[in-house]
Every structure is written in C-alpha cells, then in structure tokens.
C-alpha cells in the first residue's frame, strides 16, 4: 500500500515555484515577548535567575568608578 501523494513530482515549472518565495513573507510583524527573568551566572557556572520588574527592562547597570588621575 502507498499514498497517492507520495513521491510525486511537482508539476509546476521553475518560474511558478520561484514566485512562492518572492515578496513579503509575513503579513504583520510578530509581537516580541517581554523578558520576565534575567540570568546571571555564579562562580561555579550555574545560572541564577532574577525576576525583573513589571516593565520587563533590566535594572540600569551601575556606572564604573572613574580611575584615579585618568580624567581632569
């Protein structure tokens, strides 16, 4: 027994097959998923998960201290 759709050659010519991949691929842009947790790695290489605030943006990183004598 076999399926009647199995191993059938595509009857369209090259130009007709090519038109499938021309033009816009998606009608609407997809909505991005907002992150809910941030991954931080500890010394042993294991992940630690920290919950983010409701906005989904990670907290701002602290400014590094200015090096002594580097800026005037």
N, CA, C and O of each residue as an XYZ file, in Angstrom:
288
protein
N       0.842     -1.174      0.000
C       0.000      0.000      0.000
C       0.891      1.243      0.000
O       1.967      1.227      0.597
N       0.463      2.303     -0.652
C       1.200      3.555     -0.652
C       0.212      4.689     -0.831
O      -0.916      4.495     -1.283
N       0.657      5.861     -0.471
C      -0.182      7.038     -0.606
C      -0.120      7.537     -2.042
O       0.932      7.451     -2.675
N      -1.203      8.048     -2.559
C      -1.195      8.567     -3.914
C      -0.413      9.878     -4.011
O      -0.070     10.319     -5.108
N      -0.129     10.506     -2.850
C       0.622     11.755     -2.840
C       2.120     11.527     -2.634
O       2.900     12.477     -2.702
N       2.519     10.323     -2.392
C       3.913     10.021     -2.103
C       4.748     10.025     -3.386
O       4.348      9.448     -4.397
N       5.909     10.678     -3.334
C       6.893     10.680     -4.424
C       6.337     11.170     -5.756
O       6.634     10.606     -6.809
N       5.527     12.224     -5.698
C       5.038     12.808     -6.943
C       5.862     14.033     -7.281
O       6.165     14.841     -6.403
N       6.223     14.177     -8.528
C       6.994     15.317     -8.981
C       6.104     16.553     -9.000
O       4.929     16.486     -9.361
N       6.684     17.680     -8.605
C       5.948     18.942     -8.634
C       5.713     19.311    -10.094
O       6.663     19.420    -10.869
N       4.473     19.501    -10.464
C       4.125     19.722    -11.863
C       4.286     21.182    -12.296
O       4.138     21.488    -13.479
N       4.585     22.089    -11.357
C       4.807     23.486    -11.720
C       6.211     23.646    -12.297
O       7.120     22.889    -11.956
N       6.380     24.631    -13.167
C       7.715     24.874    -13.705
C       8.521     25.699    -12.710
O       8.012     26.110    -11.667
N       9.787     25.934    -13.048
C      10.696     26.614    -12.122
C      10.195     28.014    -11.789
O      10.244     28.416    -10.626
N       9.726     28.750    -12.756
C       9.271     30.122    -12.539
C       8.078     30.163    -11.587
O       8.006     31.032    -10.719
N       7.155     29.238    -11.743
C       5.987     29.198    -10.856
C       6.380     28.833     -9.428
O       5.822     29.373     -8.473
N       7.331     27.924     -9.280
C       7.777     27.550     -7.934
C       8.524     28.697     -7.272
O       8.405     28.902     -6.064
N       9.300     29.452     -8.061
C      10.112     30.538     -7.526
C       9.247     31.679     -6.998
O       9.646     32.349     -6.046
N       8.086     31.918     -7.580
C       7.241     33.033     -7.158
C       6.726     32.863     -5.732
O       6.277     33.837     -5.128
N       6.778     31.678     -5.190
C       6.346     31.454     -3.808
C       7.224     32.234     -2.845
O       6.744     32.726     -1.823
N       8.509     32.349     -3.163
C       9.469     32.930     -2.229
C       9.784     34.391     -2.511
O      10.712     34.938     -1.914
N       9.047     35.036     -3.397
C       9.274     36.434     -3.737
C       8.230     37.276     -3.013
O       7.058     36.906     -2.940
N       8.673     38.414     -2.478
C       7.738     39.315     -1.830
C       7.766     39.162     -0.326
O       8.615     38.460      0.223
N       6.831     39.822      0.336
C       6.765     39.808      1.795
C       6.452     38.408      2.308
O       5.566     37.727      1.792
N       7.181     37.996      3.313
C       6.972     36.667      3.867
C       5.918     36.657      4.966
O       5.258     35.641      5.183
N       5.755     37.774      5.657
C       4.795     37.831      6.766
C       3.885     39.028      6.578
O       4.339     40.092      6.158
N       2.624     38.871      6.878
C       1.665     39.945      6.697
C       1.815     41.003      7.791
O       1.727     42.196      7.502
N       2.037     40.593      9.026
C       2.186     41.532     10.132
C       3.433     41.180     10.923
O       3.798     40.008     11.006
N       4.095     42.177     11.507
C       5.267     41.871     12.329
C       4.845     41.140     13.603
O       3.773     41.388     14.154
N       5.694     40.251     14.048
C       5.362     39.493     15.240
C       5.598     40.326     16.486
O       6.451     41.213     16.498
N       4.847     40.040     17.522
C       4.977     40.765     18.773
C       6.059     40.110     19.616
O       6.058     38.894     19.806
N       6.989     40.927     20.123
C       8.086     40.394     20.923
C       7.599     40.025     22.311
O       6.736     40.691     22.882
N       8.166     38.958     22.842
C       7.846     38.527     24.197
C       8.745     39.287     25.152
O       9.964     39.301     24.981
N       8.151     39.923     26.159
C       8.938     40.686     27.121
C       9.569     39.727     28.133
O       8.909     38.806     28.614
N      10.848     39.947     28.453
C      11.507     39.042     29.405
C      10.936     39.224     30.806
O      10.550     40.330     31.186
N      10.885     38.148     31.563
C      10.396     38.218     32.939
C      11.494     37.911     33.943
O      11.359     38.223     35.126
N      12.600     37.292     33.474
C      13.710     36.981     34.363
C      15.029     37.284     33.666
O      15.116     37.272     32.438
N      16.061     37.557     34.477
C      17.399     37.785     33.949
C      18.299     36.672     34.480
O      18.200     36.282     35.644
N      19.167     36.170     33.622
C      20.073     35.087     34.005
C      21.417     35.689     34.378
O      22.004     36.452     33.611
N      21.894     35.339     35.558
C      23.241     35.719     35.990
C      23.954     34.439     36.374
O      23.374     33.560     37.011
N      25.218     34.338     35.981
C      25.983     33.124     36.220
C      26.843     33.294     37.469
O      27.449     34.348     37.663
N      26.902     32.261     38.322
C      27.729     32.332     39.515
C      29.112     31.754     39.232
O      29.406     31.356     38.105
N      29.957     31.711     40.256
C      31.345     31.282     40.083
C      31.466     29.830     39.635
O      32.412     29.478     38.930
N      30.530     28.995     40.032
C      30.617     27.578     39.669
C      30.006     27.279     38.295
O      29.979     26.127     37.861
N      29.520     28.316     37.619
C      28.986     28.120     36.273
C      27.509     27.780     36.231
O      26.985     27.423     35.176
N      26.834     27.886     37.364
C      25.399     27.593     37.399
C      24.605     28.892     37.246
O      25.038     29.937     37.732
N      23.451     28.841     36.578
C      22.668     30.068     36.391
C      21.853     30.416     37.631
O      21.326     29.536     38.312
N      21.758     31.712     37.912
C      20.862     32.238     38.930
C      19.856     33.108     38.197
O      20.243     33.930     37.366
N      18.583     32.943     38.486
C      17.536     33.691     37.813
C      17.017     34.768     38.747
O      16.684     34.497     39.900
N      16.949     36.006     38.234
C      16.417     37.118     39.000
C      15.181     37.641     38.285
O      15.207     37.874     37.077
N      14.094     37.826     39.036
C      12.877     38.373     38.453
C      13.083     39.836     38.109
O      13.691     40.582     38.877
N      12.577     40.247     36.952
C      12.666     41.628     36.517
C      11.433     42.375     36.986
O      10.401     41.761     37.257
N      11.528     43.705     37.086
C      10.326     44.472     37.423
C       9.265     44.311     36.332
O       9.538     43.770     35.260
N       8.085     44.776     36.614
C       6.938     44.576     35.716
C       7.180     45.099     34.307
O       6.617     44.557     33.356
N       7.997     46.135     34.143
C       8.250     46.717     32.814
C       9.014     45.780     31.899
O       8.920     45.914     30.679
N       9.774     44.828     32.448
C      10.497     43.883     31.636
C      11.900     44.318     31.279
O      12.654     43.538     30.697
N      12.277     45.555     31.616
C      13.625     46.021     31.303
C      14.550     45.702     32.474
O      14.142     45.822     33.629
N      15.782     45.301     32.196
C      16.706     45.025     33.284
C      17.053     46.311     34.019
O      17.013     47.384     33.416
N      17.393     46.236     35.304
C      17.753     47.442     36.041
C      19.022     48.057     35.452
O      19.875     47.337     34.933
N      19.150     49.386     35.530
C      20.329     50.020     34.937
C      21.598     49.589     35.657
O      21.619     49.445     36.879
N      22.654     49.385     34.878
C      23.929     48.960     35.454
C      24.583     50.143     36.150
O      24.439     51.287     35.719
N      25.300     49.861     37.228
C      25.981     50.909     37.965
C      27.147     51.435     37.136
O      27.826     50.671     36.449
N      27.375     52.746     37.204
C      28.485     53.358     36.485
C      29.792     52.905     37.117
O      29.910     52.928     38.342
N      30.778     52.495     36.326
C      32.063     52.115     36.922
C      32.752     53.348     37.497
O      32.639     54.444     36.949
N      33.464     53.161     38.602
C      34.147     54.270     39.243
C      35.228     54.811     38.330
O      35.904     54.045     37.643
N      35.399     56.120     38.318
C      36.413     56.747     37.473
C      37.791     56.402     38.017
O      38.017     56.402     39.227
N      38.710     56.107     37.097
C      40.055     55.754     37.527
C      40.761     56.990     38.064
O      40.553     58.096     37.566
N      41.591     56.803     39.074
C      42.301     57.921     39.692
C      43.297     58.510     38.701
O      44.104     57.784     38.121
N      43.243     59.830     38.507
C      44.175     60.516     37.642
C      43.893     60.341     36.165
O      44.649     60.869     35.348
N      42.859     59.637     35.781
C      42.569     59.403     34.374
C      41.868     60.554     33.704
O      42.098     60.814     32.523
N      40.998     61.265     34.444
C      40.235     62.360     33.854
C      40.528     63.627     34.628
O      40.712     63.579     35.844
N      40.576     64.758     33.945
C      40.817     66.032     34.614
C      39.666     66.953     34.424
O      39.689     68.080     34.918
